């Protein structure tokens, strides 16, 4: 299991410094891009994300909560180890978005809202690198984990089988449930408030890793 600290929960006025605090224990930096349309919140875009990269060594897990990923995905400066994930519920054709992300040089992820039938992602499992299961409604940090997400993770894990697809989970992850999502098949766990809501971020990550064992 790998941890991706979610910068949505960090201090937006000090993002790079916040990221540096947890960089030694982060597998990825999870960055939520929201457009105020797909979700009601509005966060940051390519300009800020591309600037944030300077001085950081961990790959980015860029989560596009936007209506038109086809337009904006190519605007991010990416490395081969980066993920760009878009929502299956977005307005653009998924296969076209997958192609654009590949052309940009990143790995491809598809994200699902909690209410979206899991079966809708099955046709894409052979052409993506990651599936992100949202365990809260996308748009805001600090929400409570939806227990039904465990069943969705297990079902997805069975369907993925031997395919080289990383299963990720995002939303409401704490020391109380991180072991459950890991055992259900999540290989990448996105954690926001349970890290950046603590004064000692490294100790928080250690506690999460210990709880996952």
NORSUL-V740129 format. One record per helix or strand of 2 or more residues. SS is the DSSP state (2 for helix, 1 for strand). FROM is the first residue (numbers start at 0). TO is the last residue. Records with the same first field share a line. If there is no record, write none. Layout:
BEGIN
SS: FROM-TO, FROM-TO
END
This chain:
BEGIN
1: 1-5, 27-34, 58-64, 82-86, 106-111, 129-133, 165-169, 187-190
2: 6-8, 11-24, 45-51, 68-74, 93-103, 117-123, 148-159, 177-182, 192-195, 200-211
END
